[in-house]
Amino acid sequence: MRTALLMLVLLPIFSACNEKSKEKNETVRYEKSKETIEEVEKKHPLRFIQVEAEDKKNLIGQRVVKGKIINRATLATYKDIVIRISFKAATGTVLEADQETINELVQPGDSVEFKSKFYPPKGTKQVSVSVISASVE
């Protein structure tokens, strides 16, 4: 009987402690998830950087590549973005590839424009642009 009485007295105390513990765990989990998003964006910049580009020939035979780099991240700012510009034959074979670094800050949700000129190798039918790497500010 004393055991049952003791349980009735202690049960509300333990349950109040358990509620505080649940609230604390939810707060910690929320804070951890916010950090996780930022950490993922910093560790994997290529997942969040997109490049859109187009090319055309100018009067002196150069290929002018114009485009923009878009930051799709929500928290991370990227800088020193390295892009690869590949010159391809009609079959898709890469004839030559050049790298260029865009030395600008790209804020979350923002974009930066770039323009490059190249003398392409003979037989170039198409040009593609991709992001190789980026640093986190």
Buried (B, 14 or more C-beta within 10 A) or exposed (E): EEEEEEEEEEEEEEEEEEEEEEEEEEEEEEEEEEEEEBEBBBEEBEEBBEBEBEBEEEEEEBBBBBBBBBBEBEBBBBBBBBBBBBBBBEEEEEBEEEEBBBEEBBEBEBBBEBEBEBEBEEEBEEBBBEBEBBEBE
